Amino acid sequence: MSRRATGPRGAAGDRKINLNASAAGSRRPTFTPGPPLKPQRKLFVGLLVGLVAWVAVLLTLYFTTIYPRHVPGDIRPPEARGSEES
């Protein structure tokens, strides 16, 4: 199957585009799978330690910045409380 390519401003050109260009060549596959990958234990442990450290940093930031402001019964921001807490 081929289709005529249109040139600039809709003018018909003389060039044809072959839509079956990949099927016209050889029928052998271009991708050949290799052997399965070996599990990388050190990489897994390293990424797991990094994830745990990141979650620990996020929890530390949460409990040192957001959580202390959550006091039931007092909805005023810390700036409005003044020196009542000291």
Residue pairs with C-beta under 8 A, 6 or more apart in sequence:
1 19
1 20
2 16
2 17
2 18
2 19
3 16
3 17
3 19
4 12
4 13
4 15
4 16
4 17
5 13
5 15
5 16
5 17
6 12
6 13
7 13
18 24
69 77
69 78
74 81
